[in-house]
């Protein structure tokens, strides 16, 4: 649930206008808490849920390091994007598995979770996350002035990060320099 606003902000320019770091923090903390509390239940053997929980915590460690220790600089920007997307994918993957276990209509379609409806649902989920992560890698460019800050105040140059606004600004500057207009 908390990952949805984060995923949307990674795929749009929305992240540069409002406080995406609050959503990031909420997402990372709630996902880590969900994974950690999953280990508090008594268990006798290693299950797929435990394996996914361990993998998710490892991935979350990279996301936390990329966001808060290295402030999305250099290679840590794509590491953060992929790690946050994989952590969200694990959450949604578990949601789909539990839905097929608990919802009677879905359970009737795939009682053992080895039937085609379950495989198709998981395949579409995986494809969606691969495409969304690729889109986020292409679009998400945090403002460098914000990278080192923990607050959510937009930097002065955030409008220029939009390619359309940047082109307009360049044309405007050229027009001013040709006409010798002083503003």
LODOFI-441075 format. One record per residue (C-alpha): x, z, y negated; residue in one letter. Coordinates in steps of 0.05 Angstrom, whole numbers, padded with zeros to 5 digits, always signed. Layout:
BEGIN
XZYA ...
This chain:
BEGIN
+00000+00000+00000X +00054+00019-00050X +00096-00041-00031X +00045-00091-00055X +00057-00082-00130X +00132-00083-00117X +00128-00147-00076X +00085-00179-00130X +00133-00158-00185X +00193-00186-00146X +00159-00253-00141X +00137-00258-00214X +00165-00247-00283X +00119-00187-00287X +00177-00142-00267X +00212-00155-00332X +00155-00134-00377X +00132-00068-00348X +00158-00010-00308X +00175-00040-00241X +00227+00015-00228X +00170+00066-00222X +00137+00023-00168X +00204+00014-00135X +00217+00089-00132X +00147+00103-00107X +00152+00050-00054X +00221+00072-00029X +00202+00146-00028X +00135+00136+00006X +00164+00088+00058X +00221+00136+00074X +00172+00194+00079X +00127+00155+00125X +00186+00138+00170X +00215+00208+00171X +00148+00242+00186X +00140+00194+00244X +00198+00228+00278X +00164+00296+00273X +00115+00280+00329X +00137+00302+00399X +00163+00245+00441X +00192+00239+00511X +00223+00170+00507X +00244+00118+00457X +00186+00074+00438X +00182+00011+00396X +00154+00054+00339X +00216+00097+00339X +00261+00036+00339X +00224+00006+00280X +00227+00073+00244X +00303+00077+00253X +00312+00004+00231X +00268+00015+00171X +00308+00076+00149X +00373+00036+00155X +00343-00021+00114X +00316+00029+00062X +00386+00058+00054X +00411-00011+00033X +00352-00019-00015X +00365+00049-00047X +00440+00034-00054X +00427-00034-00084X +00376-00010-00134X +00401+00058-00155X +00476+00060-00138X +00496-00011-00158X +00438-00027-00205X +00423-00095-00175X +00490-00123-00198X +00525-00180-00162X +00509-00186-00088X +00466-00123-00090X +00407-00161-00122X +00394-00204-00060X +00412-00146-00014X +00359-00104-00050X +00307-00159-00047X +00317-00172+00027X +00320-00098+00044X +00257-00081+00005X +00220-00140+00035X +00242-00123+00106X +00221-00050+00096X +00153-00073+00071X +00148-00122+00130X +00161-00065+00179X +00105-00025+00146X +00056-00082+00150X +00079-00100+00221X +00062-00029+00244X -00004-00033+00207X -00023-00097+00246X -00002-00065+00312X -00043-00003+00298X -00102-00046+00275X -00102-00082+00342X -00099-00014+00377X -00153+00022+00337X -00203-00030+00310X -00252-00046+00366X -00262-00119+00347X -00187-00132+00345X -00176-00092+00409X -00227-00136+00444X -00186-00198+00423X -00119-00169+00448X -00127-00107+00492X -00054-00106+00514X -00025-00138+00451X +00005-00194+00492X -00052-00242+00480X -00048-00302+00433X -00090-00271+00375X -00039-00215+00368X +00020-00263+00371X -00012-00309+00320X -00026-00251+00272X +00046-00228+00277X +00073-00299+00270X +00032-00310+00206X +00055-00243+00180X +00128-00260+00193X +00121-00329+00161X +00087-00299+00100X +00144-00249+00090X +00198-00301+00100X +00166-00346+00047X +00153-00288-00001X +00224-00262+00007X +00252-00331-00007X +00208-00337-00068X +00230-00268-00092X +00303-00286-00082X +00293-00348-00125X +00251-00316-00180X +00272-00244-00187X +00325-00238-00241X +00327-00169-00271X +00348-00168-00344X +00421-00149-00345X +00409-00102-00403X +00359-00065-00358X +00403-00063-00296X +00440-00001-00316X +00380+00034-00346X +00332+00078-00307X +00277+00077-00360X +00225+00022-00365X +00236-00002-00436X +00244-00077-00438X +00307-00104-00468X +00306-00147-00531X +00324-00210-00493X +00270-00205-00440X +00230-00263-00471X +00291-00308-00466X +00295-00298-00391X +00234-00343-00384X +00261-00416-00380X +00205-00443-00424X +00218-00392-00479X +00293-00404-00474X +00283-00479-00483X +00237-00467-00542X +00288-00419-00573X +00345-00470-00564X +00303-00526-00596X +00285-00480-00653X +00357-00461-00666X +00378-00535-00665X +00323-00552-00715X +00345-00496-00760X +00418-00517-00757X +00402-00591-00772X +00355-00575-00831X +00399-00519-00858X +00338-00474-00861X +00354-00402-00876X +00304-00353-00850X 
